[in-house]
Amino acid sequence: MIYYFAMTEDTLMNFIIRITGMGIASQLPKNTEITILGDFLPGDAMDQRYVSQWAGAIWLGVHDSTPWEQGMQLNSFSELWRIAERHPESGIRQIEMTEIMDIGDPAKVWYQGKVPGFRFLSPSELPKGAKFGMAFQTLVITPPTFLSWFRQHLEKQGVRFQRTYVKSLRDLRGMGHDVLINATGFGAMKLLDVEEKRITPVRQQNIRLRKDGYNRCYIRRGPDGYYSTAFARGDGTIYMGGIKSLGDTDFASYEDQRKEVGLASYIMV
């Protein structure tokens, strides 16, 4: 999954597949020529190797953020909110989030007062063991829907998509580009002429289910990076996460982890 930008004087060829790269393509000058290459493309059938399809895809403030990172997150919120209002078919929906914290300091929740409907929960609203909690309006995305919508949006602007598979960036020589941006994610670890060592892949096993009447987003955060989630999406499914493993690139699913996530889902929804 590669971003490639190729530029002549007034032509930019952009070879992309991950959602970040598609976002970059949408911000490039409209008078450029852009081509997107990837082994998986938006609209493909669900595949565990195409990780963008399986993302939790929610706006949630990252608590330990620098001022620059906070600004970036709020800008992203504003753009997603705009898309949700103008393009309901995009797979982005506005929804209430309940965020429960077993750790941390409410005074350090930097997005209080900066997102719609923000309020701290009263003690009577908190589950057992929780330190504090918040409710606010946020955005949740149905990734397969959004990826296909975004592709169509880009194609209307003249962006082209092409399926390809490479083992190194050198395989892309001769494509007529002047600039290459490598945005292969953890795939950069396997590119023969890159072999990036500064990336830590994260494996997460999650489940999707349906339950009539559940129409909210919920997350509970605990120590050592622990969290449990239940996000109601626009397609009627609920995203439940998850089991997170650092440094793991195994795409297989495991029954014991499925049961553990399923138990959490039963408690939350």
Salt bridges, closest charged atoms under 4 A:
GLU33 OE2 - ARG160 NH2 2.09
ASP44 OD2 - ARG163 NH1 2.90
ASP47 OD2 - ARG49 NH2 2.89
GLU79 OE2 - ARG82 NH2 2.52
GLU89 OE2 - HIS87 ND1 3.36
GLU99 OE2 - HIS63 NE2 2.91
GLU99 OE2 - ARG221 NE 2.79
ASP102 OD1 - ARG220 NE 2.96
GLU125 OE2 - ARG119 NH2 2.92
GLU155 OE2 - ARG151 NE 3.10
ASP193 OD2 - ARG170 NH1 3.85
GLU196 OE2 - ARG198 NE 2.73
GLU255 OE2 - ARG258 NH2 2.61
